[in-house]
Amino acid sequence: MTELPRPTPDDISALVRADRVHRRLYTDPAIFALEMERIFGRTWLFVAHESQFAKPGDILRTRMGLEDVLVTRDRDGAIHVVLNRCAHRGAAICTQERSHAPSLVCPYHGWAFALDGAVTSVPHRPSMPAGFDMADPARSLARAPRVESYRGFVFASFAETGHSLTQHLGVMTEIFDNLIDRSPDGEIEQAGGMFRQVYRGNWKLHHENANDTLHAGYTHESSVAAARDDKRDYATPAFDDHLTHVQMLSNQFGVREWEKTGIWGAPGGHSYMGGIHEKGVMSTDDLDPVAAELRARIAAKQGEDRADEILGMNRYNNLVWPNVSVNAQHQQLRVVTPLAVDKTMVTAMCFRLKGAPERQFQRAVRILNNISSPASTILVDDIEIFERTQHGLTNDAADWIDLSRGIDIETPTNDGRLAAGGISDLPIRGQYNEWLQYMTAA
């Protein structure tokens, strides 16, 4: 197989301009390989929530970019991330998504490893060469050298050194704080199932779409039309309190409504948009009985002012670059995993707020189904657009992709963020600023 030429820093820099990027960033396998090495191989990646492997001996199988990894909790409660690949002959050790065991044993030749990846036994030692050394790190499972948890959200990095996790998250720690603070007991757990979908497109397309408000009325026109044609009486009880109907109608907002939401970019390639619901079942409006009960329970524990502060944070699609998006208001989280230059997996999950009304959790599950399941009338539209875009970018008739919307009206804030109206390519430009730094670093 002929190896693709490795792009130089100058090659890469020439593909990114202030208001546009070259289509090769989505289609070139050599650039994708470099992304896996320099971005997914160096920065912090979200891997799991601690509730997914809560007990000593629990094992969770997931991915860090192209790498198949196991997130483990040893007998002392310490968290480790090791490659799911035996150090002997390379066989995958674990095939289940979740399991529980005191150690990791390869099914091929029986090599055994502790939950931190250290080799503990090798069958038939006399057959091994005289110089075989169990203490040699090469005999143990490869592992992520840095693993940190921020309030139960576990991130890992393949880089030996670099920014701490809190430095990487920066101002985005506030969205993880807000998700947990919405629990009257101050604790959350991943529950309600998960969805995984694969689309035939580059991983960056999902991120670019996350805080793109203008696409909603066009891409999701069919779901808006279905909701608009629904003539049901809102005074009539519905099994989901009309949540699905309200959620689908949200995509019919016009320019004035989207501009009102606002969009913010933060250092590190992170971004988020303002909330779009001020009243009703999708908001924290006290007139909604579920929202009122949640507020009352938070206020009973933390006081009225603190309850207003917690529930007053109204933000959507908090993108923590490069692989996770959080919606605290509805207890949702998505993980984006690149599989190939034109193939991406999206994993979606939701959380239970401990101490909250059960109907609050039921709504979170409903929203998960509405926006992230294979039956979703929303995500399937996005996936269709991602695949159409990927197909279009393979055509070399036009090389550059325009990202100039809103470039003249960005406003810096005191804490390093950039703010813009709700219709702007600000989040995408911020992602490419960070992308370029990683891709051209020594």
N, C-alpha and C positions, 0 to 999 in steps of 0.2 A: 504494500500500500504506500502510495506517495504521500509524504507528509506535507501539510499545507504550510506555506511560509509564515513564520511567526511575525506578527505586526510589530513594528518598532514604536516607541513613544511618539515619534514624529508622525508615523502613519496614523496612529490613533487620534492625535491632536487635530490632524487635518480633517477628521470626520465629524468634529463637533464645533459648531459656531454658536454665537450668542443667541441666535433666533432660529436655528435649524440644525438638524443632524442628518447624516448620510444613511441611506437605507441599508448599507452593509452592517450597521450595528444590530440589525434584526435577522440578517440572512447569512452572514459569513461564519462558517464553522470555526475558522481560525480565531476570530474575535470571541466567539462563544467559549472556546477552550481557554482563552486568556481570562475571560470573566470568571470561569470556574476556579482558575488558579489565583487570580489577584483580588477578586471580590469575595466569592463564596469560600475561598481558601484562606482568607485573611480576616474578614470582619466578623462581628458578632451575628450569629444566626439564632433565631428562636427555634427551640427544639421541642419543648413540652411545657405543660403546667404540672406542678408538683402533685396535684390531686390525681393525675393519671398514673402515678407510680408512688403511692403514698406510703407503702409499708416496706421495711427492709426485705430484700429479696425480690422486689417487684422489678420487672424488666419491660421497657417499652421500645418497640422497634419503630424507627422513623428515618428521616433523611436529612443530611446537610448537603445541599446541592446534589451532586451526583453520587455522593457517598451514602451507602446503607449503614446506619449506625444504631447502636443500642444505648438507651439511656437507662442507667441502673441506679439502685439505691442499696448500698451495702449494709451490713449488720449494724454499723455505727450511725447509719442515717446519711452518710456522705453520698453525694451525687456524682456519677461518672458518665462520660460519653465515650464509648469505644466503637471501633469499626466492627461491623458484623462480618468479619473475615478471619478465619483461623490463620494464625501465624505459621502453621506448618505447610499446608497445601492449598490454602485459600478458600476452603469451603465456607459457605454461609453457616453460621452456628445456629441462628434462630430464624424460624420462618413465620412464627405467629406475631401478631401485632402487640399483644400483651401476654406476658407469662410471669411465672414466679418460680424461682429456683435459688438454691444456696450458692450455685456456681454456674459457669458456662462450660459446657462440654461439647466438643466437636463431634458430630455423628459419623465422621469419616474414619478417623484413626484414634479417637478417644482422648485427644489432648484436652486438659482441663485448665480453666482459668478462673481466678477470683473475679468478683463483680467489678473490680477496678481494672481488669484486664491482665493482671499479672499471672503468668503461667504457674500452675501449682503442681501439676503432675504430667508425665509423659510415659505412656505404656512402653514396656520392654526397653528399659534404659540401656541394657547391655548391647543392644543393636545400634545404639547411637555412637558417633565417632568419639574418640578419646577426648577431643577438645570441646565437646558439647557442654555448654555452660547455661544452666537454668537462669542464672542471674543476668545473662545477656538481654538487654531490652528488646532485641530483635525477636526473641522467643515469645514475648508477650504480645497481646493484642495492641495494635496501634490505637492511640487514643487522642481525643481533643485535649491539648495541653491546658486549655483554660475553659472552665465551666463556672458560671455564676448564675445566681438566682436573684431576680428583683421581685420581692414580695410574692414569690411563688411562681413567677414566670422565668423559666430556665432558658438561658442562652449559652451557646458554646462557640468557641473559635479554634480553628486549626493553627492560628498564629501563636508562637511562643510568647511574643511581647506585643504591646500596643495599648491603646486606650482601655481604661477600665470599662465595664459594662455601663455604669452610670454616666461616664463621660460620653460613651457612644449614644446612649438614649437621650441625653441632654434634657430639653424641656419636655420630651415625650414621656418622661416618668410620670407626669401628671395625669396621663390618660390611664395608665395602669393603676395609679393611686385611686382615681375616680371610680374605676370599675369595682375595686375592692371596697371602697368607702360606701358604695351604694348598698352593700350588705349590712343590715342592722347588726349582725354579729361580727362584722369585720372579716369575713372569710367567704371564699367562693370555691366552687368545685366544678370541674368540667363534667357535664352530664347532658343527657338528651340526645346522645348519638353524634355521629359525624358524617360528613359527606365528602367524597373525593370525586373530582371530575378532571379529565385530561382534555386539553384542547390543542389543536395543531397550530401553534403560534409561539412566538418568542415570549419569554417570561416578562419582559419589560412592558408588553402591551397591557397586561393586567394592571400594573402599577399606574400607568399613564391614564387608564380609564377610571381609576378609583376616585379621583377628585376632579373629574371632568364633568361639570354639570350640564354643559350645553348638549351633550349627546342624548340626554334622557328623553326629551320629547320626540326625538327621531328614532333612535334605536329601539325604544320601548313603546312605540306608538300602539302596537297591537294590544298590550296589556292595559294601556291607558284607555283605549277604545272599549275594551271589555268592561272595565270598571265604570266608564262613563255611561255605558248602555244599561248598567245595572240600576234598575229603578226602585230597588227595595226601600222600604220605609225605615229610616234610622231609629224610629221609635220602637221598631220591632226587634226583639232580642235576636242576636246572632251567636252562633257557637263560638266565634272568636271575637265577639264585641265589635264586629265590622273592621277588625284590624287589617285583614287582607285587602278589603276594598279601599281603605284609606291609603294603605301603602302603595297600591297600584296607581291610584289617582295622583300621588305625589309627583310622578314623572311628567305630569302635564303642566307643571309650573312654567311660567314664561320668563322672559329676560329679567323683568322687574323683581320677581320672587327670587330667582337665582342670584342676582346681584346683591340682594339683601343678605344672603347667607354669609358671604365672604369666604375667602380662601387664605390660608397661611402656609408659608414655607419656613422650615427651621434648619439650622445647620445640621449637617449629616445626611442631607437628602430627604429628611422627614417632611411630612405635610399633613394638613387636615382641612376639612371644610366645616363651616358652621352648620348647626342643625336646621332642619327645614320644617319641623312641626312645632307649633307654639301652643296648640290646643288639641284636646281630644285624646283618643286612645294611643296614639303614637308619641305623645308628649308626656311631660311630668305635671300636667294640668291637674290641680287639686279637685276639679270637678269630675275627673275620672275616678271611680271608687278604688280601683287597684292602685293607682298612683297615690291617692290620698292615704290609703292604708300603709303603703311603703313609707311615705313621708312621716307618718305618725310614728312608725316603729323606729325609724332613724332618729327622729327628734327625741323620742323617749330615752334613747341611749346617749345621744350627743348634743342635744339641745336644738331649739328652733332655728337659731341663726346658722348653725353648722349644717342642719338639714337643708336649708335654703341654698347654702353654698354648694353642697354636694350635688343636689338635683338641678341646680341652676347651670351646671356645665352642660351645654347643649352643642355637641360636636358629632360629626359623622366621619367615617372612613379615615381614622387616624393611621396614616401609613408610616410604619417604622421601617425605614429602608435597611436592608434590601428585601426582606422576605415575609413581613407580617403586617396585617392591617387589623385594627381594633375598633369596635364600636361599643363603647362602654354603656351608652344609654340603653342599648338593647342586648347587652351581654353576648356580643358576637365577636368572633375572631377568625381570620382567614390566614392561611399560610400558603405562600407561592413557592413552588419547587421547580426549578428548571430541570428538564430531562434531556433535552437536545436543543439545538439552535431554533428548531421549529416545533417544539413539543414541551408543554408545561402542565404540571399538576397543581390543582387548587384544592386544599383541604380546609373545610369549614367546620366550626364547632361553636357551641354556646355554653354558657355557664349558669349555674344555680347560685343565687345570692342567699347564703344561709341566713335564716331568720326572717326572710321576706315572705310575703303572701305566696301561696302555691300558684295562684293565677299569674303572678309575675313571671314565674318560671315557665308556665304553659305558654305565655306570650313569647318568651324568648325562643322556645322550640318552634312555635308557629312561624316566627320571623325567619328562623334558620331554614325552615322548609320553603318559605316564600321566596327567599333570595338566593339560596345556595343548593337546593336539591336538584336532581335531574329533571324533576317535574316543575321546577321554577319557571315562571313566565318572565323572569327578569334576567337571571344569569345566563340562560340559554340564548337570549338575545345578544348579550355581551360576547359570549363565546363565538356566536356566528360572526360578529363583527371582527373579533380577533382573527379568526381564520380567513375572513375576506381580506383583512389588512395584510396578513402574512402572504397570502396569494398575490395581492397587488404589488407588494414590495419585491417580489421575485422578478418583476418586469423591469428591465434596465433602461426603459425609455426616459424615465425621470429619476434622478438620484437623490434629491433632497426633500426632507420632510419639514414642513413649516411648524415652528413652535413659537411664533411671535405674538400670539394673542395676549394682550395685557402687558406687554413688555415695557411700555412707557408709563404705566400707572402703578407700579409697585411702590409700597411705602415701608421703609424700615421702622422697626419698633425698638424700644429701649433694650430689649433682651436678645437682640440678634435675629429675631424673626423678620420675615417679609410679609406684608399684608396686601391683599388685592381684593377687588370685587369678586363676586362669585363666579364670573366667567373669565377665566384667565388660564394660560399655560404655565403659570408660575410654578406649580408643583413639578411639572415635567422638567423644566429648566433647572430646578434645584436638584432633581435626581441626577441629571446629566453632569452638573457641576461636581457632585460627589463621585459619580461613575468615572469621570475623567481623572480625578485625583488618584483613585485606586489603580486605574488601568495604566497610568503613566509613571507610577511610583517605581523606584528602583527595587 
